[in-house]
Amino acid sequence: MDNIKKADKIIEDYKKLRLFREKKNAFNLHGKLEKLGFTEESLANKKREVYIKSLDIVVKETNEDDFLETKKYAIENKIKTLIFLKPTKPIIYTNFAPFNREYCEEKGLKIIQLDNRGGTIVTSGDDLGIALVLDKDDLTPYLREKIETWIRKNFTGKVSDSLVKNHNDTLIEGYKVSACGRAEIDEMFISYYQISFKVDLETIKKVCTKKMKKIPKGLNDFGDKTREDLIIKVKEWLL
């Protein structure tokens, strides 16, 4: 904590030099932060971690039938909540993007209307959805970074070298394996994460009417960790 305060003071002093170019260039912000063990990005994530660890977060495990009601209850009652959505069958996340609703209704696929921006996502019964409901914004990158680090450490092949961020998506070897997003409702902030472990590409093609730019794959194509393994780690990171 002392190093965080020292690093914050360094950044504060640096910002005061914004009108003095020579002094600003000579300040060596990155070098000063490095001596304390930080980069600007790692400092921001460390502060997010300290904040999250200070919270009393309620944990809920849901399926496709009770997820929305669980989220609504957390928002309306201002309860900081970590929600794990464990589908028992394929489900459709959507907002305002077009998709083949008739096909979904014909096949009995559950449609979950979200409030974030983004396209339609088709999950499998092996996937994991996460919603983190808090009263503070800008925490989405913290858990995303943790999840991506976990993927790098636990999946084989060229994952470490080929895992990249693409806007709100995470790609391995060019294939989309996870996505994140955020929304604000009644002064509460929701961070969403979808992690694919198994993909039914044919169903996705039938549901999504928009041309597919990023072909999805499941993490099971790269290793044998499951959503239960990830749930254990997420609890360690946030609780």
Secondary structure, DSSP 8 states (H G I E B T S, - for coil): -HHHHHHHHHHHHHHTTTT-HHHHHHS-HHHHHHHTT--HHHHHHHHHHHHHHTS--EEEEE-TTTHHHHHHHHHHTT--EEEEE--SS-EEEESSS-B-HHHHHHHT-EEEE-SSSS--EE--TT-EEEEEEESSSS-HHHHHHHHHHHHHHH--TTHHHH-EEETTEEEETTEEEEEEEEEEETTEEEEEEEE-SS--HHHHHHHB-S--SS-B--GGGT----HHHHHHHHHHHH-
